[in-house]
C-alpha cells in the first residue's frame, strides 16, 4: 500500500518539524507499505504548485494523511481537494 503523509505549507520550517510524521512512518511495516513524507513547508509548495501536483501524480498514494493546525486549515483543505481531484 502506498501512503503519503503530508506536512502542509503554513508551518514555519525554522520552528516546527514534521517529527510526528516520521514517527508514524517508522512504526509502519516497510515491507508492506511504501510511505512517503511530503514536507510542503520546507519546500515552500502550496497545494497548487506544479512540483506538489507532479509528486502526487507520480506516487499515486492509496492513503493520504495531512497534518493540520488551525493556522493552515485552509491549505490543508486545498491539499485534500487537489488530491481527491487527481485520484
Secondary structure, 3 states (H helix, E strand, C coil): CEEEEEECCCCCCCCCCCHHHHHHHHCCCCCCCEEEEEEHHHHCCCCCCHHHHHHHHHHCCCEEEECCCHHHHHHHHHHHHHHHHHC
